[in-house]
Amino acid sequence: MTPSIVYDLSRLVTRVLNATPNGIDRIDVLLARHFLIHGDFKALAVGLGFIGPRVLSRNAALAAIERASAVWREDLAAHEGSPAYEVVVARLLDASGGGAGVPPRIVASRPHRPLHIARTIIRHLPPGAQSPRRAAPRGALYLNATHFPLEWKRHVAWLDERPDVRPLFWIHDLLAVERPEWFWGREPALHAQRLDLLARRGAGAAVASRAVEDSLRDHLARRGRPNLPIVRIAPPVAPIFAAPRHEDSRLAQTAFFIVCGTIEPRKNHLLLLRVWRRLIARLGREAPKLVVIGKRGWNNGEILAALEDEALRGHVIEVAGLPTPDYKRLLDHCRALLAPSLAEGFGLPVAEALWGGTPVVASDIPPFLEQDGREISYRDPSSEADWFNAIVAKTQASAAPRGTSIAAATAPSMWGATFFAEFDAFLRNLAA
């Protein structure tokens, strides 16, 4: 008998609020398309409703996915840079070394953001749409790959009314409960609720790294579920990161680095900003530039003050809302992606960079060490000197040829067939 999957699209429906996807969004899109289009399961999609979750028709679910992708400009042509990209390039090419009068931040905004989620829900969840409590096939697996909105009782109450439905959650990390000081006010308590739901009702879990698996097993053991089935599997990388390089001749001789991720304490931006002060002091106008890609998060007052410092303005470029094709183009031309995080669940930007052959300098934390490869080198995230030396070396090695990408070495298995075959097998075992 073909297993049934109830795939939760709630986060994807709400992400029309954002100008660009993050790592979890990209994973969500790949999984949703797999189960709704390519999978070997009977798939049913549910989405966030005004009075609780509601079933989406297959066409409505696919339309919701494509609407989010269109909002994020994921189909931007390789030769067609967005306005934000062109501003970034202009600043990378500015050799004056001065930042006076230059706005500290480039933002690709989404106008009328509060209206988008309501319009999306109305468009894809028509009046009379069924609750999954009624519509979910008997014995189905309920899959939530994003954490959201597992903390909303109204959204998950139906699971207690349908004990035959077996929930599976992708747990990206436990950092909010392990290091609450890094997160915004209520997030630690909300994440604890999600983990408690998994312990109480979960049939299984997926994780991306051994570090998360070990933390999750310890957490579940303390809550009476030591034997919950867990699959550890590196998440798929979006195919765009395997695309051939699209040369931008303007950037061919430009020395710059990228750091990508929400601007928050655990991403360790402050370390890089201290390094860049030293680079500017030593090299002046010849210092490489740093492109900081990501939205502003929480508990980041000290980071933002440093980003807005005139002393860094000519060499540090902050941009939010950059479409993925533009991010890929910058990855193709930078000296390296820098990932100085203090903690991660996996680190998808590292995988994306390695996938396309971009060198990476990363913290020597366990999830990054699991992504070992020829193009990655590791540094102590507490050592400013280590990072300074690594960045100077990468800058001076500008003429070195770029290494072979993981995509070229392993395609098409890494991002597609191998991942989905293993994940599908795990789901079939749960459904048996």
Phi and psi in degrees as a GROMACS rama.xvg file:
@    title "Ramachandran Plot"
@    xaxis  label "Phi"
@    yaxis  label "Psi"
@TYPE xy
-73.8313  124.694  THR-2
-66.2197  155.113  PRO-3
-109.626  140.369  SER-4
-121.609  130.617  ILE-5
-103.659  106.135  VAL-6
-97.6201  128.122  TYR-7
-89.2074  113.17  ASP-8
-97.1399  12.0163  LEU-9
-58.4086  -44.5368  SER-10
-64.0162  -41.9826  ARG-11
-61.0753  -38.4095  LEU-12
-62.4661  -38.4194  VAL-13
-80.6853  -16.82  THR-14
-77.207  1.45131  ARG-15
-66.6015  -9.75987  VAL-16
-71.6605  -19.9878  LEU-17
-104.68  145.672  ASN-18
-74.0857  -22.121  ALA-19
-152.371  153.829  THR-20
-81.7221  155.87  PRO-21
-103.303  -171.458  ASN-22
-61.0763  -43.9986  GLY-23
-63.0834  -37.6558  ILE-24
-61.454  -41.9296  ASP-25
-65.1404  -40.9631  ARG-26
-62.852  -43.0428  ILE-27
-57.9569  -45.7783  ASP-28
-63.1083  -44.9507  VAL-29
-63.2551  -43.5069  LEU-30
-66.9959  -43.4205  LEU-31
-60.8368  -45.3682  ALA-32
-64.7828  -37.5573  ARG-33
-60.1954  -50.3775  HIS-34
-75.2098  -31.2404  PHE-35
-87.9122  -20.8665  LEU-36
-118.718  -51.3202  ILE-37
-105.357  -12.5291  HIS-38
-73.6254  166.852  GLY-39
-100.277  24.8265  ASP-40
-114.41  157.347  PHE-41
-80.2617  108.063  LYS-42
-104.37  137.196  ALA-43
-128.729  132.481  LEU-44
-103.88  142.563  ALA-45
-123.564  152.597  VAL-46
-137.61  167.212  GLY-47
-65.7971  126.944  LEU-48
-118.672  165.346  GLY-49
-67.407  -28.8354  PHE-50
-119.916  21.1839  ILE-51
129.19  174.259  GLY-52
-65.7946  146.416  PRO-53
-135.084  150.328  ARG-54
-77.2445  134.431  VAL-55
-99.5586  141.654  LEU-56
-65.0037  160.067  SER-57
-58.5156  -43.2316  ARG-58
-63.8907  -40.51  ASN-59
-66.4748  -38.5594  ALA-60
-64.5145  -45.924  ALA-61
-64.6293  -36.8996  LEU-62
-64.6532  -37.2127  ALA-63
-64.5767  -40.4732  ALA-64
-63.3628  -46.502  ILE-65
-69.0658  -32.5409  GLU-66
-64.1573  -44.4674  ARG-67
-61.5364  -43.7677  ALA-68
-62.4884  -36.8467  SER-69
-68.789  -41.4311  ALA-70
-60.4827  -38.8859  VAL-71
-79.1708  -6.17515  TRP-72
57.7053  42.6373  ARG-73
-68.5396  -19.4476  GLU-74
-97.5755  15.6881  ASP-75
-56.6706  129.972  LEU-76
-63.7555  146.584  ALA-77
-57.7918  -31.1573  ALA-78
-92.4849  1.12528  HIS-79
-114.144  88.0928  GLU-80
-72.0391  142.881  GLY-81
-71.2811  165.502  SER-82
-55.9478  -39.2147  PRO-83
-63.2241  -40.1535  ALA-84
-61.9125  -42.877  TYR-85
-64.4465  -34.742  GLU-86
-67.6863  -41.9872  VAL-87
-59.3379  -46.6469  VAL-88
-60.8812  -43.5347  VAL-89
-59.4305  -39.7033  ALA-90
-74.0851  -32.5375  ARG-91
-65.5004  -33.7026  LEU-92
-84.569  -12.9865  LEU-93
-70.6716  110.579  ASP-94
-93.1216  6.34945  ALA-95
-69.8633  -25.5985  SER-96
75.0698  4.02735  GLY-97
-106.026  148.618  GLY-98
-124.476  7.85488  GLY-99
-62.4737  129.312  ALA-100
80.8027  -5.57912  GLY-101
-85.5253  127.414  VAL-102
-56.1791  138.568  PRO-103
-72.621  -11.9032  PRO-104
-143.89  139.223  ARG-105
-105.934  124.981  ILE-106
-128.71  122.494  VAL-107
-91.4143  97.1961  ALA-108
-85.016  163.553  SER-109
-113.021  103.917  ARG-110
-67.1376  149.228  PRO-111
56.3452  39.5376  HIS-112
-56.9511  -41.6741  ARG-113
-60.0941  -21.7415  PRO-114
-82.6361  -22.2485  LEU-115
-66.8724  -42.0807  HIS-116
-66.4574  -42.168  ILE-117
-62.7378  -43.0037  ALA-118
-62.8827  -39.4353  ARG-119
-66.1375  -44.6366  THR-120
-62.1172  -44.4236  ILE-121
-63.7455  -40.4452  ILE-122
-66.2612  -41.2497  ARG-123
-101.631  -11.3797  HIS-124
-122.839  84.5617  LEU-125
-68.4389  159.849  PRO-126
-54.2053  137.883  PRO-127
89.3731  0.0776485  GLY-128
-59.4675  139.171  ALA-129
-77.2812  152.408  GLN-130
-78.0418  146.879  SER-131
-63.4021  -20.587  PRO-132
-57.401  -36.946  ARG-133
-89.9322  -36.8021  ARG-134
-92.5611  -21.1296  ALA-135
-63.6335  131.58  ALA-136
-61.4257  149.243  PRO-137
-63.2213  132.598  ARG-138
78.2158  12.3442  GLY-139
-70.2022  158.062  ALA-140
-95.606  132.785  LEU-141
-100.634  120.357  TYR-142
-114.072  119.99  LEU-143
-119.452  117.411  ASN-144
-103.775  10.0918  ALA-145
-130.943  -3.98772  THR-146
79.4245  -24.9959  HIS-147
-101.076  141.443  PHE-148
-102.961  61.3801  PRO-149
-63.5403  -16.5547  LEU-150
-85.2976  -5.50943  GLU-151
-91.9674  111.976  TRP-152
-58.6281  -38.1436  LYS-153
-62.0473  -31.4317  ARG-154
-79.9668  -30.5239  HIS-155
-109.934  -0.587409  VAL-156
-59.9403  -31.171  ALA-157
-61.9098  -25.2219  TRP-158
-63.3796  -34.7949  LEU-159
-72.1166  -25.6201  ASP-160
-83.4271  -11.5292  GLU-161
-127.816  73.6099  ARG-162
-63.2229  -15.3964  PRO-163
-74.2224  -20.7347  ASP-164
-81.8666  130.032  VAL-165
-108.707  113.233  ARG-166
-79.1641  142.64  PRO-167
-130.789  128.192  LEU-168
-118.529  140.281  PHE-169
-87.0225  116.009  TRP-170
-98.8589  108.487  ILE-171
-77.2654  -31.9047  HIS-172
-172.761  171.057  ASP-173
-118.197  21.0234  LEU-174
-63.485  -32.7312  LEU-175
-63.5681  -32.4696  ALA-176
-91.7959  -21.1233  VAL-177
-85.9798  -37.2844  GLU-178
-131.979  67.5833  ARG-179
-60.4804  -23.4258  PRO-180
-65.9392  -15.3919  GLU-181
-86.4793  -6.6509  TRP-182
-118.805  162.05  PHE-183
-69.5655  159.063  TRP-184
-34.5945  -61.8915  GLY-185
-92.6211  -9.06145  ARG-186
-58.0954  -42.2406  GLU-187
-58.4554  -42.5161  PRO-188
-67.9799  -38.5744  ALA-189
-66.9157  -39.948  LEU-190
-68.879  -34.4816  HIS-191
-60.8769  -37.2519  ALA-192
-64.4583  -41.1144  GLN-193
-62.8529  -43.4778  ARG-194
-68.2073  -35.0383  LEU-195
-65.4356  -38.5264  ASP-196
-62.6201  -41.9404  LEU-197
-60.9409  -44.1744  LEU-198
-64.709  -36.4428  ALA-199
-81.8049  -40.3449  ARG-200
-122.79  -9.82783  ARG-201
-66.2537  144.207  GLY-202
-100.025  -14.7758  ALA-203
179.589  172.261  GLY-204
-146.756  154.503  ALA-205
-119.459  141.559  ALA-206
-137.656  162.439  VAL-207
-104.759  -10.4376  ALA-208
-147.127  159.293  SER-209
-64.1988  -35.5825  ARG-210
-60.2842  -43.6676  ALA-211
-69.048  -40.4671  VAL-212
-58.7903  -46.2353  GLU-213
-62.1072  -43.5111  ASP-214
-64.3742  -41.8866  SER-215
-67.6452  -41.029  LEU-216
-62.8161  -41.1161  ARG-217
-62.1884  -43.8977  ASP-218
-62.9238  -45.8321  HIS-219
-68.1902  -36.1216  LEU-220
-61.0642  -38.2936  ALA-221
-69.2651  -16.0216  ARG-222
-111.005  18.6187  ARG-223
82.2205  15.6051  GLY-224
-125.747  59.4935  ARG-225
-69.0065  -19.9048  PRO-226
-109.605  19.2125  ASN-227
-59.6523  129.04  LEU-228
-62.067  131.195  PRO-229
-131.873  130.575  ILE-230
-106.041  128.577  VAL-231
-104.29  118.758  ARG-232
-153.547  127.966  ILE-233
-63.1451  133.816  ALA-234
-68.3942  157.406  PRO-235
-70.427  148.811  PRO-236
-99.9198  134.306  VAL-237
-58.0524  140.292  ALA-238
-57.8951  -25.9415  PRO-239
-57.7808  -29.3111  ILE-240
-75.803  -9.84581  PHE-241
-97.235  -1.87793  ALA-242
-67.2433  151.384  ALA-243
-58.6116  151.464  PRO-244
-60.4553  135.495  ARG-245
-107.456  106.13  HIS-246
-66.1918  131.917  GLU-247
-113.259  100.873  ASP-248
-59.1779  -22.7398  SER-249
-64.3828  -25.6974  ARG-250
-101.612  2.6113  LEU-251
-59.3474  -36.146  ALA-252
-113.185  19.6502  GLN-253
-98.3211  123.076  THR-254
-88.6624  111.219  ALA-255
-149.959  159.671  PHE-256
-125.261  162.809  PHE-257
-126.67  140.469  ILE-258
-125.155  132.42  VAL-259
-127.177  127.157  CYS-260
152.924  161.471  GLY-261
-55.1502  137.818  THR-262
-81.4516  99.2855  ILE-263
-150.498  163.289  GLU-264
-57.0977  -41.3572  PRO-265
-71.361  -14.8976  ARG-266
-77.0304  -13.0442  LYS-267
66.7685  35.9713  ASN-268
-60.0778  -33.1774  HIS-269
-58.8532  -36.1427  LEU-270
-58.253  -47.7732  LEU-271
-66.0216  -37.224  LEU-272
-67.816  -33.5661  LEU-273
-67.2232  -41.1256  ARG-274
-60.2253  -42.2789  VAL-275
-67.4678  -30.6998  TRP-276
-60.6079  -42.1075  ARG-277
-67.5469  -39.9262  ARG-278
-62.2558  -43.1089  LEU-279
-66.544  -40.2697  ILE-280
-62.6278  -35.5328  ALA-281
-85.8501  -42.1213  ARG-282
-106.301  -13.408  LEU-283
61.2499  -131.831  GLY-284
-66.0039  -16.8209  ARG-285
-84.0237  -3.00641  GLU-286
-64.1731  142.646  ALA-287
-65.9253  166.479  PRO-288
-106.343  158.916  LYS-289
-123.09  125.494  LEU-290
-102.85  116.904  VAL-291
-98.3321  108.476  VAL-292
-107.299  122.799  ILE-293
150.815  159.152  GLY-294
-79.3739  161.588  LYS-295
-82.0575  129.714  ARG-296
-100.546  -114.711  GLY-297
-138.487  161.837  TRP-298
50.0265  38.9199  ASN-299
-121.686  23.4762  ASN-300
-55.7349  -42.1621  GLY-301
-67.3125  -37.2908  GLU-302
-65.7688  -46.0582  ILE-303
-64.3352  -38.4107  LEU-304
-60.4232  -39.8096  ALA-305
-68.3048  -41.1759  ALA-306
-62.9424  -30.9771  LEU-307
-91.9711  4.42339  GLU-308
-70.8806  128.073  ASP-309
-58.5526  -28.5193  GLU-310
-64.1732  -26.6205  ALA-311
-100.021  -9.23129  LEU-312
-56.1613  -37.3845  ARG-313
-78.4402  -11.8412  GLY-314
-122.777  -12.2477  HIS-315
-118.066  123.541  VAL-316
-118.245  117.408  ILE-317
-100.946  131.419  GLU-318
-139.493  135.77  VAL-319
-124.349  143.161  ALA-320
83.9711  22.2908  GLY-321
-75.6655  124.815  LEU-322
-59.6216  149.75  PRO-323
-56.3717  -41.9998  THR-324
-59.4574  -34.8311  PRO-325
-70.5873  -39.3942  ASP-326
-60.6123  -43.4509  TYR-327
-60.7634  -40.6903  LYS-328
-64.4228  -40.0287  ARG-329
-66.9105  -40.2407  LEU-330
-57.9683  -38.5791  LEU-331
-65.8947  -20.0345  ASP-332
-114.386  -11.0315  HIS-333
-76.8979  161.505  CYS-334
-68.8234  -36.8076  ARG-335
-171.484  153.976  ALA-336
-83.7785  133.503  LEU-337
-106.12  130.928  LEU-338
-134.213  80.4259  ALA-339
-89.9501  22.9559  PRO-340
-53.88  146.167  SER-341
-80.9335  -26.7515  LEU-342
-160.892  147.138  ALA-343
-149.783  160.736  GLU-344
-85.8622  -36.0371  GLY-345
-148.044  -62.5655  PHE-346
101.16  67.5711  GLY-347
-62.7157  -37.2358  LEU-348
-56.5882  -33.6137  PRO-349
-64.3189  -47.3387  VAL-350
-62.2989  -41.4042  ALA-351
-63.1695  -42.5381  GLU-352
-65.1254  -47.5112  ALA-353
-61.4727  -37.3663  LEU-354
-56.2547  -38.427  TRP-355
-96.3715  3.44256  GLY-356
89.7998  10.562  GLY-357
-80.1597  129.538  THR-358
-61.1766  151.401  PRO-359
-132.269  136.347  VAL-360
-114.242  120.748  VAL-361
-132.479  157.422  ALA-362
-62.1109  149.429  SER-363
-87.8276  53.4053  ASP-364
-96.1673  153.874  ILE-365
-52.7433  -46.7222  PRO-366
-61.6341  -32.3004  PRO-367
-75.9282  -35.2655  PHE-368
-63.4728  -26.9205  LEU-369
-69.9585  -16.8975  GLU-370
-99.0638  40.2359  GLN-371
-61.6569  145.418  ASP-372
-174.26  173.301  GLY-373
-65.8943  -27.9939  ARG-374
-100.014  14.7727  GLU-375
-121.912  136.928  ILE-376
-127.674  151.989  SER-377
-115.627  143.997  TYR-378
-138.455  154.178  ARG-379
-69.0879  120.799  ASP-380
-68.6015  -6.14534  PRO-381
-101.211  -2.08301  SER-382
-105.739  101.93  SER-383
-61.4518  -38.3565  GLU-384
-63.8668  -42.2538  ALA-385
-57.6088  -45.6322  ASP-386
-71.2702  -39.1778  TRP-387
-57.8068  -48.2447  PHE-388
-64.6966  -40.3346  ASN-389
-64.8188  -40.7106  ALA-390
-70.6318  -40.6936  ILE-391
-59.8513  -43.7146  VAL-392
-63.3706  -42.4548  ALA-393
-65.8037  -36.2531  LYS-394
-66.2686  -44.1619  THR-395
-71.8641  -21.2868  GLN-396
-92.2821  29.9312  ALA-397
-61.0732  -25.8009  SER-398
-84.9779  -6.5267  ALA-399
-66.8929  138.85  ALA-400
-67.4778  147.224  PRO-401
-72.8039  141.094  ARG-402
-70.2493  166.698  GLY-403
-67.0697  133.92  THR-404
-73.2854  154.628  SER-405
-60.7002  -36.5912  ILE-406
-59.0456  -44.9804  ALA-407
-65.8796  -31.0457  ALA-408
-82.162  -29.2046  ALA-409
-128.708  -8.47284  THR-410
-57.915  145.601  ALA-411
-96.1005  12.1678  PRO-412
-72.3458  -35.7254  SER-413
-64.4642  -52.6079  MET-414
-82.8349  -20.0402  TRP-415
-116.486  -88.578  GLY-416
-58.8167  -47.1322  ALA-417
-63.6834  -48.3219  THR-418
-58.0426  -53.7379  PHE-419
-69.0136  -32.2561  PHE-420
-63.6536  -44.7146  ALA-421
-68.1062  -42.3897  GLU-422
-67.1317  -43.7145  PHE-423
-61.3881  -39.4647  ASP-424
-62.7035  -41.058  ALA-425
-61.0322  -43.8352  PHE-426
-64.4064  -40.1187  LEU-427
-63.5643  -38.7403  ARG-428
-64.2542  -39.1535  ASN-429
-65.8063  -36.6916  LEU-430
-77.7752  -18.2805  ALA-431
